[in-house]
Amino acid sequence: MSSAVALQVGHLARRSVVRTLRQPAMVVPSLFFPLILLSVNSGGLESATNLPGFPTDTYLDFALAVTFVQGALFSANSAGTNVANDIESGFLKRLSLTPLRRTALLVGQLSGVVTLGLIQAVTFLIAGLVAGAGIEAGFAGALVIVALALLISLGFGTIGAFVALRTGSGEAVQGIFPLLFAALFLSSVSLPRDLIQTDWFRTVATYNPVSYMLEAIRSLILTGWDGEALALGFACAGGVALVALVAASAALRTAMVRT
Amino acid sequence: MAGEAAIVAEGLVREFKKGPRAVDGIDLRVEPGEVYGFLGPNGAGKSTTVHMLTTLLPPTDGTARVGGHDILAEGAAVRAVIGAALQEAALDPFLTGREHLQLQAALHGLPREERRERGDFLLERVGLTEAADRKVGGYSGGMKRRLDLALALVHHPRILFLDEPTTGLDVQSRTALWNEVQRLAADRGVTVFLTTQYLEEADMLANRVGIIDRGRIVAEGTPEALKAEIGRPSVEVLPADRDDLGRTKEVLARFGESVTASTASAAVRLAGGEGQLADVVRALDAEDIHVERLQLHAPTLDDVFLAKTGRSLEGAAMQDTGAAPDAEAVPA
């Protein structure tokens, strides 16, 4: 990366982080909503731990992984809304008139997403530990959880940015939020896949990459170091991020027209 | 390139899918240091032209060179010599004015020390030093426009595009912006391409005016020359006794066609020019109409627009319903 591009990335990243942190309405719900759901589920679904084959005897440990993915879904909303605002306000045109590289713009924009993801991941970890959850893989495992959560945030955030770049509309970004939540709930979010009794649900959950993201985080919390689960989790998160980045780059070429 | 025009366009065309030709074969030439006013109603093609000249929109046909560079083949070189404040004051409401300038300067590759100095200088120049560290979301419309102008100037551009810079501003903010544009042209020799739908603005700022309607330039010249070309002044009479308004209108009707005036006054465009003024006074006196105020109005650019298009500039945008305003005609 040339020094000029690095300078552009640095300043756009700073802007992305600053504007994200200056919008409490964007940050606070992304922290509280997953924690509220964690609190409700870990109380209400505790009896699920009595199912034969359930991997833990406290539902809190099982459900903690969900907060990281749920927080990442808010990243899609945050990144998409920020990009859509830039298009709607004409800010993207202003940037287009500078010698800005498209790659720098995308990387810079997504830095805010990753920062928000870091705040979320650390908050969820601390909240989980305070509530009594344990992490079998220890401190190193906690760091891997944070790393995977950031990758998931990057992937979903880039999906939000892609939708914004394709449509130029904040409303369209809001529209994908329920779809992403549906993807979360059609996964192994509430039960391990092998305990899902409904065939179609189990099939959908098996093909749903979100299941593997959850299971990778869950493995570090419940069983320690599970290479296969981690490989699948990172592969799915990385795959989603890669596909979304390629799509967003292509969309940016169309959105950022200049001769 | 010495002696080369700052902006040259030949046969510039922009068509939109399923829409009219937003710009329909524009030729223009703007000399270095000139303030060129591009005057026309909403939907006339002003912003589309600016988007093409600033490399944000490729033309469907025709060519243009800006700062000596081809807008299609040398887009990056064009962008290096121009600054632009587009129709929307495109700012981030969550950043401060100073942060905007720092970001803009960094994207243009200014060294760290120069970024700070240039930012401070421009903030002072546009009168935003005190508000520099406040978030832009709390700025007034005039402050946003002034910051927009400062951002366009960060990298010392030779050519400045201002797309309706004072639309929606109060009189005070408008005057402050006009002063700044005049200062830029006079002190630094910056070429200014200014679009506006305000006659007064074009008259006040522009060395030359191009009047655009439905994508075509219908008249071009200095404001004085354009007005002299059609040259007929109007006379407005306020009768001392309001009951005489009807008779006043009848008298004035002998001297030309009626034009808009205040509700208590009557006005006509003098068919025979200002030489008829004495005849008007005599005719009013002969009818025993006492006059409280009588004013001779010089021709305006609206008169020029009316003469060239058959419509008044103020009414043209409303008559053109169905034609998208410029900003909407340009894809995001």
Chai-1 contact restraints between the chains, C-beta under 6 A:
chainA,res_idxA,chainB,res_idxB,connection_type,confidence,min_distance_angstrom,max_distance_angstrom,comment,restraint_id
A,A4,B,G109,contact,1.0,0.0,6.0,A-B,restraint_1
A,L7,B,A106,contact,1.0,0.0,6.0,A-B,restraint_2
A,Q8,B,L107,contact,1.0,0.0,6.0,A-B,restraint_3
A,H11,B,L103,contact,1.0,0.0,6.0,A-B,restraint_4
A,H11,B,A106,contact,1.0,0.0,6.0,A-B,restraint_5
A,R15,B,L103,contact,1.0,0.0,6.0,A-B,restraint_6
A,R19,B,F94,contact,1.0,0.0,6.0,A-B,restraint_7
A,R22,B,F94,contact,1.0,0.0,6.0,A-B,restraint_8
A,I87,B,A332,contact,1.0,0.0,6.0,A-B,restraint_9
A,S89,B,A90,contact,1.0,0.0,6.0,A-B,restraint_10
A,G90,B,L86,contact,1.0,0.0,6.0,A-B,restraint_11
A,G90,B,E88,contact,1.0,0.0,6.0,A-B,restraint_12
A,G90,B,A90,contact,1.0,0.0,6.0,A-B,restraint_13
A,F91,B,A90,contact,1.0,0.0,6.0,A-B,restraint_14
A,F91,B,D92,contact,1.0,0.0,6.0,A-B,restraint_15
A,K93,B,L56,contact,1.0,0.0,6.0,A-B,restraint_16
A,K93,B,L86,contact,1.0,0.0,6.0,A-B,restraint_17
A,R94,B,A90,contact,1.0,0.0,6.0,A-B,restraint_18
A,L97,B,R79,contact,1.0,0.0,6.0,A-B,restraint_19
A,L97,B,A84,contact,1.0,0.0,6.0,A-B,restraint_20
A,T98,B,L107,contact,1.0,0.0,6.0,A-B,restraint_21
A,T98,B,H108,contact,1.0,0.0,6.0,A-B,restraint_22
A,L100,B,L107,contact,1.0,0.0,6.0,A-B,restraint_23
A,G168,B,A332,contact,1.0,0.0,6.0,A-B,restraint_24
A,R258,B,T55,contact,1.0,0.0,6.0,A-B,restraint_25
A,R258,B,L56,contact,1.0,0.0,6.0,A-B,restraint_26
A,R258,B,G75,contact,1.0,0.0,6.0,A-B,restraint_27
A,T259,B,T55,contact,1.0,0.0,6.0,A-B,restraint_28
A,T259,B,P58,contact,1.0,0.0,6.0,A-B,restraint_29
A,T259,B,I71,contact,1.0,0.0,6.0,A-B,restraint_30
A,T259,B,L72,contact,1.0,0.0,6.0,A-B,restraint_31
A,T259,B,G75,contact,1.0,0.0,6.0,A-B,restraint_32
